[in-house]
Amino acid sequence: MNRGIVPCLLSAGLFLGLSAQVFAENKYGPGVTDTEIKIGNTNPYSGNASAYGGNGRAEAAYYRYINDQGGINGRKINFISLDDGYSPPKTVELTRQLIERDQVLADAAPLGTAPNIAIQKYLNQKKVPTLFVGSGASRWDDPQHFPWTIGFNPSYHAEGYLYAKDMLATVKDPKVAVLRQNDDLGEDYMSGFIEGLGKDADKIIVANVTYEVTDATIDSQMLQLNHSGANVFFNVTTPKFGAQAIKKAFEIGWKPKQYLVNIAASVGAVMKPAGTEASQGVITADYKKDPTDPRWFDDAEYKEWKAWLDKYIPNANPADAANITGWAAGHLVVETLRKCGDDLTRDNVMRQAASFHNYRIPMLVPGLLINTSPTDYEPMKSMHFARYEGEHWVAFGELLSYEKGR
């Protein structure tokens, strides 16, 4: 027997035992070390949807804020955010890069309906957590078929339903003209709106026209809608086209009651560019506190958010709602990772994302709490209406919710 081998075997056994103990205490997925958690996403920092790039910049700023406080359980966040220009093929390319080259733990709050549809199957096949998608598409709430993808904001379907119910209650003999993006985003809003209208939907909707996200303007569509004789305008657009539509309606003297979807309701990115006079009376449904509304200026949550904005994005427009949605999404990602403790595996990340109970994110409307479960991937289910008056949104009515299948 070669006695010289025994100490080596004992040393190897001791090493393996210690390693097993370490790994038993700290369970890590890709992108995680004792000092770092690497996450990533895609955002449109360029192109026609570049107004949404503010979301990614706000998320990055929120993670810097957390890192300056010591990180998450002692680990700093390494956030990689790539510009997909709101182009689904580019989203696919860059997401593969994040997962296969950069080895991120999770795709954290990637933005856009069409871009995320393009990567949903891939990320679920790879079993990569897609946390709090920056889109209200109903398909993110489907844990049975897509257990690795969870949504964030209230669903577009639910929001469309609420607009229809408010319109039926407040407009006599409504005739509705719709402008919508020609993709799943537009279809989701319309399905909810039609459900809310009920059996008379075909009679009430007198015009329904679409635009492409690559279009330069929607002037011709607005002229078509004006000629429809509608007294209600349902504006289902992203920021650039939302501002164009409001401005064009004013320029051509069309004065319907206007409903503007929440994703285009930024004061800084839409209402002010459209023009203060043109924007008066427009109605939206929201889940965030309006940062331009003076009633929040003495609010503790607003003060915390504003101090963060001033320090971490000093050149940002405080009226841009993306600075709140990015903050809120980043907040929920951080809390999910914090709940993971030292079990930072992809499996546990999804378990924690699907286990929020009455959790409050600062700067959301009062009364709105985050709830998720293994069978419920829709964190936010409530909104309130707001009307544009002067230079900010004024909330009215109660916090409203949509219940699936009612």
Phi, psi and omega per residue, in radians:
M1 nan 2.367 3.115
N2 -1.501 1.774 -3.055
R3 -1.161 -0.378 -3.104
G4 -1.159 -0.322 -3.102
I5 -1.394 -0.445 -3.023
V6 -1.028 -0.879 3.126
P7 -1.020 -0.622 3.137
C8 -1.148 -0.748 3.121
L9 -1.120 -0.707 3.116
L10 -1.119 -0.726 3.125
S11 -1.116 -0.747 3.125
A12 -1.108 -0.724 3.127
G13 -1.125 -0.713 3.112
L14 -1.112 -0.729 3.123
F15 -1.076 -0.797 -3.135
L16 -1.113 -0.668 3.124
G17 -1.131 -0.770 3.113
L18 -1.134 -0.698 3.128
S19 -1.091 -0.749 3.129
A20 -1.066 -0.670 3.135
Q21 -1.150 -0.755 3.138
V22 -1.080 -0.827 -3.100
F23 -1.214 -0.464 3.080
A24 -1.191 -0.577 -3.131
E25 -1.406 -0.732 -3.112
N26 -2.048 1.913 3.131
K27 -1.781 2.051 -3.026
Y28 -2.046 2.448 2.947
G29 -1.719 -3.041 3.115
P30 -0.993 2.510 3.065
G31 1.420 0.104 -3.085
V32 -2.059 2.347 2.991
T33 -2.322 -3.034 3.097
D34 -1.162 -0.308 -3.050
T35 -2.130 -0.083 -2.997
E36 -2.540 2.559 2.934
I37 -2.199 2.015 -3.105
K38 -1.702 2.136 3.077
I39 -2.280 2.877 -3.133
G40 -2.683 3.056 3.010
N41 -2.902 3.114 2.998
T42 -2.078 2.540 3.115
N43 -2.535 2.655 3.078
P44 -1.494 1.541 3.099
Y45 -1.446 -0.134 3.097
S46 -2.432 2.959 3.103
G47 1.574 -3.030 -3.041
N48 -1.175 -0.334 3.124
A49 -1.847 0.392 -3.040
S50 -1.145 -0.280 3.069
A51 -1.031 -0.465 3.127
Y52 -1.346 -0.165 3.100
G53 -1.051 -0.407 3.089
G54 -1.047 -0.501 3.090
N55 -1.089 -0.840 -3.135
G56 -1.130 -0.686 3.121
R57 -1.147 -0.661 3.113
A58 -1.194 -0.683 3.091
E59 -1.070 -0.814 3.135
A60 -1.037 -0.710 3.128
A61 -1.158 -0.636 3.129
Y62 -1.162 -0.677 3.123
Y63 -1.191 -0.609 3.052
R64 -1.109 -0.684 3.096
Y65 -1.044 -0.796 3.127
I66 -1.166 -0.716 3.123
N67 -1.071 -0.673 3.135
D68 -1.173 -0.324 3.081
Q69 -1.643 0.125 3.117
G70 1.913 -0.061 3.109
G71 1.462 -2.716 -3.108
I72 -1.914 1.916 -3.092
N73 0.889 0.698 3.092
G74 1.520 -0.011 -3.128
R75 -1.889 2.336 3.098
K76 -1.440 2.588 3.117
I77 -1.546 2.218 3.022
N78 -1.865 1.830 -3.028
F79 -1.859 2.140 3.128
I80 -1.975 1.968 -3.124
S81 -2.078 2.167 -3.014
L82 -2.001 2.578 -3.076
D83 -1.504 1.935 3.109
D84 -1.760 -0.039 3.110
G85 1.050 0.314 -3.095
Y86 1.079 0.566 3.127
S87 -1.922 1.939 -3.086
P88 -0.907 -0.757 3.097
P89 -1.046 -0.658 3.101
K90 -1.194 -0.648 3.099
T91 -1.051 -0.746 3.122
V92 -1.062 -0.839 -3.125
E93 -1.048 -0.834 -3.060
L94 -1.276 -0.579 3.122
T95 -1.191 -0.694 3.051
R96 -1.050 -0.673 3.110
Q97 -1.092 -0.780 -3.140
L98 -1.079 -0.727 -3.063
I99 -1.390 -0.798 -2.967
E100 -1.598 -0.549 3.115
R101 -1.705 -0.881 -3.067
D102 -1.429 -0.306 3.064
Q103 1.001 0.884 3.097
V104 -1.293 2.652 3.101
L105 -1.213 -0.691 -3.048
A106 -2.643 2.717 2.982
D107 -1.586 1.884 -2.931
A108 -1.807 1.900 3.081
A109 0.975 0.853 3.033
P110 -1.154 2.596 -2.987
L111 -1.876 2.488 2.955
G112 1.908 2.430 -3.133
T113 -1.239 -1.077 -3.113
A114 -1.052 -0.772 3.109
P115 -1.024 -0.694 -3.092
N116 -1.376 -0.482 3.007
I117 -1.073 -0.658 -3.096
A118 -1.132 -0.431 -3.082
I119 -1.956 -0.025 -3.019
Q120 -1.084 -0.830 -3.126
K121 -1.141 -0.737 3.141
Y122 -1.031 -0.844 -3.098
L123 -1.182 -0.580 3.093
N124 -1.272 -0.635 3.057
Q125 -1.122 -0.636 3.121
K126 -1.419 -0.142 -3.103
K127 1.001 0.868 3.104
V128 -1.856 2.166 3.101
P129 -1.035 2.237 2.989
T130 -1.921 1.720 -2.953
L131 -1.583 2.072 2.906
F132 1.004 1.133 -3.124
V133 -0.993 2.338 3.134
G134 -1.373 1.214 -3.110
S135 -2.970 2.594 3.124
G136 -1.766 0.350 -3.137
A137 -1.055 2.457 -3.101
S138 -1.129 -0.432 -3.044
R139 -1.177 -0.273 3.118
W140 -1.299 -0.318 3.108
D141 -1.715 1.173 -3.107
D142 -2.537 1.126 -3.069
P143 -1.107 -0.373 3.136
Q144 -1.171 -0.739 -3.095
H145 -1.717 -0.488 -3.117
F146 -2.317 1.294 -3.046
P147 -1.225 -0.161 -3.108
W148 -1.828 0.163 -3.131
T149 -2.188 2.123 3.135
I150 -2.205 2.469 -3.075
G151 -1.425 -2.980 -3.128
F152 -2.397 -1.371 -3.038
N153 -1.332 2.860 3.121
P154 -0.941 2.603 -3.026
S155 -1.198 2.568 3.084
Y156 -1.087 -0.633 3.123
H157 -1.054 -0.826 3.141
A158 -1.104 -0.729 -3.133
E159 -1.111 -0.776 3.096
G160 -1.042 -0.698 3.110
Y161 -1.045 -0.781 -3.109
L162 -1.131 -0.667 3.095
Y163 -1.087 -0.762 -3.122
A164 -1.062 -0.765 -3.118
K165 -1.153 -0.700 3.103
D166 -1.142 -0.731 -3.133
M167 -1.102 -0.772 -3.141
L168 -1.084 -0.544 -3.111
A169 -1.450 -0.280 -3.000
T170 -2.158 -0.205 -3.086
V171 -2.045 2.177 3.104
K172 -1.412 2.296 3.135
D173 0.858 1.056 -3.066
P174 -1.209 2.440 2.991
K175 -2.255 2.042 -2.945
V176 -1.856 2.339 2.979
A177 -1.937 2.304 -3.062
V178 -2.046 2.304 2.924
L179 -2.015 2.164 -3.081
R180 -2.483 2.640 3.061
Q181 -1.177 2.405 -3.032
N182 -1.499 1.211 3.113
D183 -2.820 -2.938 -3.095
D184 -1.102 -0.535 3.088
L185 -1.021 -0.913 3.139
G186 -1.100 -0.666 -3.121
E187 -1.201 -0.635 3.126
D188 -1.113 -0.820 3.111
Y189 -1.049 -0.758 -3.097
M190 -1.167 -0.659 -3.135
S191 -1.103 -0.696 3.095
G192 -1.208 -0.711 3.132
F193 -1.088 -0.780 3.137
I194 -1.136 -0.686 3.082
E195 -1.061 -0.730 3.130
G196 -1.149 -0.593 3.135
L197 -1.242 -0.529 3.128
G198 1.388 -2.654 -2.976
K199 -1.138 -0.352 -3.108
D200 -1.668 0.242 -3.061
A201 -0.966 -0.771 -3.094
D202 -1.105 -0.537 3.127
K203 -1.383 -0.615 -3.060
I204 -1.322 -0.676 -3.135
I205 -1.450 1.913 -3.068
V206 -1.751 -0.216 3.091
A207 -2.686 2.410 -3.097
N208 -2.555 1.697 -3.075
V209 -2.076 2.732 -3.068
T210 -2.111 2.913 3.001
Y211 -2.441 2.802 3.074
E212 -1.741 2.571 -3.114
V213 -1.109 -0.328 3.118
T214 -1.542 -0.078 -3.139
D215 -1.125 2.634 3.095
A216 -1.400 -0.759 -3.135
T217 -2.489 2.964 3.050
I218 -2.123 0.473 -3.097
D219 -1.029 -0.791 -3.097
S220 -1.151 -0.651 3.096
Q221 -1.117 -0.689 -3.123
M222 -1.165 -0.651 3.088
L223 -1.126 -0.694 3.105
Q224 -1.099 -0.751 -3.139
L225 -1.160 -0.676 3.124
N226 -1.052 -0.668 -3.096
H227 -1.341 -0.079 -3.102
S228 -1.359 -0.268 -3.096
G229 1.400 0.261 -3.112
A230 -1.257 2.555 3.046
N231 -1.923 0.097 3.050
V232 -2.369 2.371 3.106
F233 -2.065 2.061 3.080
F234 -1.760 1.883 -2.978
N235 -1.729 1.631 -3.063
V236 -1.783 1.443 -2.989
T237 -2.402 2.949 2.937
T238 -1.662 2.958 -2.911
P239 -0.871 -0.869 -3.084
K240 -0.987 -0.825 -3.067
F241 -1.382 -0.464 3.051
G242 -1.093 -0.792 3.110
A243 -1.113 -0.750 3.129
Q244 -1.062 -0.735 -3.080
A245 -1.158 -0.779 3.133
I246 -1.103 -0.774 -3.133
K247 -1.121 -0.741 -3.106
K248 -1.177 -0.704 3.109
A249 -1.012 -0.721 3.140
F250 -1.178 -0.746 -3.093
E251 -1.115 -0.613 -3.096
I252 -1.636 0.087 3.061
G253 1.329 0.315 3.099
W254 -1.492 2.190 -3.024
K255 -2.213 1.049 3.077
P256 -1.405 2.956 2.928
K257 -1.283 2.263 -3.006
Q258 -1.943 2.279 2.990
Y259 -1.969 2.142 -3.116
L260 -1.987 2.220 -3.094
V261 -1.134 2.636 -3.031
N262 -1.019 -0.621 -3.079
I263 -1.155 -0.189 3.105
A264 -2.072 0.346 -3.004
A265 -1.750 0.419 3.115
S266 -1.251 2.258 3.108
V267 -1.090 -0.822 -3.068
G268 -1.277 -0.627 -3.044
A269 -1.613 -0.314 -3.046
V270 -2.265 -1.023 -2.976
M271 -1.136 -0.803 3.126
K272 -1.216 -0.740 3.054
P273 -1.070 -0.580 3.109
A274 -1.218 -0.478 -3.127
G275 1.962 2.320 -3.089
T276 -1.047 -0.782 -3.120
E277 -1.153 -0.723 -3.116
A278 -1.157 -0.481 -3.028
S279 -1.527 -0.167 -3.059
Q280 -1.045 2.310 3.047
G281 1.510 -0.128 3.099
V282 -1.087 2.465 -3.108
I283 -1.997 2.444 3.040
T284 -2.392 3.021 2.982
A285 -2.055 2.375 -3.020
D286 -2.378 2.763 3.060
Y287 -2.123 0.058 -3.098
K288 -2.045 2.702 2.956
K289 -1.282 2.358 3.127
D290 -1.305 2.018 -3.084
P291 -1.201 -0.148 3.105
T292 -1.700 -0.067 -3.084
D293 -1.471 2.032 -3.079
P294 -1.007 -0.376 -3.097
R295 -1.166 -0.281 3.138
W296 -1.662 -0.125 -2.969
F297 -1.074 -0.476 3.096
D298 -1.730 0.102 -3.127
D299 -1.329 2.386 -3.068
A300 -1.079 -0.680 3.135
E301 -1.162 -0.703 3.120
Y302 -1.103 -0.750 -3.117
K303 -1.090 -0.710 3.103
E304 -1.111 -0.804 -3.133
W305 -1.117 -0.773 -3.096
K306 -1.157 -0.669 3.095
A307 -1.123 -0.703 3.069
W308 -1.088 -0.814 -3.107
L309 -1.061 -0.800 -3.107
D310 -1.079 -0.610 -3.089
K311 -1.474 -0.726 -2.958
Y312 -1.742 -0.371 3.028
I313 -2.379 1.155 -2.990
P314 -1.050 -0.434 -3.128
N315 -1.659 0.092 -3.084
A316 -1.269 2.650 3.028
N317 -1.465 1.955 -3.087
P318 -1.124 -0.258 3.116
A319 -1.453 -0.140 -3.126
D320 -1.409 2.026 -3.085
A321 -1.100 -0.333 3.104
A322 -1.049 -0.469 3.122
N323 -1.230 -0.331 3.044
I324 -1.602 -0.777 -3.129
T325 -1.114 -0.677 3.096
G326 -1.147 -0.738 3.075
W327 -1.044 -0.815 -3.076
A328 -1.171 -0.750 3.118
A329 -1.120 -0.780 3.093
G330 -1.048 -0.704 3.126
H331 -1.031 -0.768 -3.087
L332 -1.261 -0.623 3.051
V333 -1.080 -0.820 -3.127
V334 -1.071 -0.771 -3.122
E335 -1.141 -0.633 3.073
T336 -1.073 -0.823 -3.138
L337 -1.175 -0.607 3.116
R338 -1.115 -0.706 3.137
K339 -1.152 -0.371 -3.136
C340 -1.217 -0.367 -3.081
G341 1.056 -2.248 3.119
D342 -1.685 0.060 3.063
D343 -1.687 1.364 -3.060
L344 -1.745 0.933 3.013
T345 -1.634 2.799 3.131
R346 -1.118 -0.643 3.097
D347 -1.020 -0.822 -3.092
N348 -1.239 -0.579 3.071
V349 -0.999 -0.801 3.132
M350 -1.190 -0.640 3.088
R351 -1.047 -0.767 -3.116
Q352 -1.226 -0.654 3.112
A353 -1.101 -0.499 -3.097
A354 -1.753 0.484 -3.115
S355 -2.456 0.649 3.069
F356 -1.526 2.417 3.132
H357 -2.317 1.935 3.091
N358 0.889 0.826 -3.127
Y359 -1.597 2.378 -3.083
R360 -1.800 2.182 2.999
I361 -1.759 2.188 3.109
P362 -1.003 2.509 3.104
M363 1.417 0.083 2.905
L364 -1.502 2.838 -3.066
V365 -1.100 2.588 3.135
P366 -0.962 2.363 3.118
G367 1.626 -0.232 -3.115
L368 -1.515 2.095 -3.119
L369 -2.121 2.639 -3.116
I370 -1.572 2.198 3.084
N371 -2.395 2.262 3.065
T372 -2.445 2.857 3.055
S373 -2.730 3.010 3.110
P374 -1.047 -0.287 3.102
T375 -1.980 0.116 -3.096
D376 -2.404 1.811 -3.108
Y377 -1.854 0.463 3.090
E378 -2.004 1.646 -3.027
P379 -1.077 -0.655 -3.091
M380 -2.014 2.300 -3.052
K381 -2.234 0.091 -3.055
S382 -2.291 2.638 3.084
M383 -2.577 2.884 2.957
H384 -2.244 2.765 3.128
F385 -1.445 2.653 3.066
A386 -2.529 2.555 3.135
R387 -2.038 2.400 3.141
Y388 -1.390 2.021 -3.119
E389 -2.304 2.229 -3.081
G390 1.201 -1.966 -3.135
E391 -2.209 0.424 3.084
H392 -2.752 2.962 3.127
W393 -1.444 2.387 3.089
V394 -2.023 2.018 -3.098
A395 -1.223 2.567 3.039
F396 -2.563 2.710 3.124
G397 1.365 -3.063 -3.093
E398 -1.619 2.907 3.020
L399 -1.198 2.183 -3.031
L400 -1.960 2.582 3.112
S401 -2.297 2.665 3.064
Y402 -1.951 2.272 3.132
E403 -1.877 2.134 -3.131
K404 -1.093 2.378 3.041
G405 1.391 0.175 -3.131
R406 -1.428 nan nan
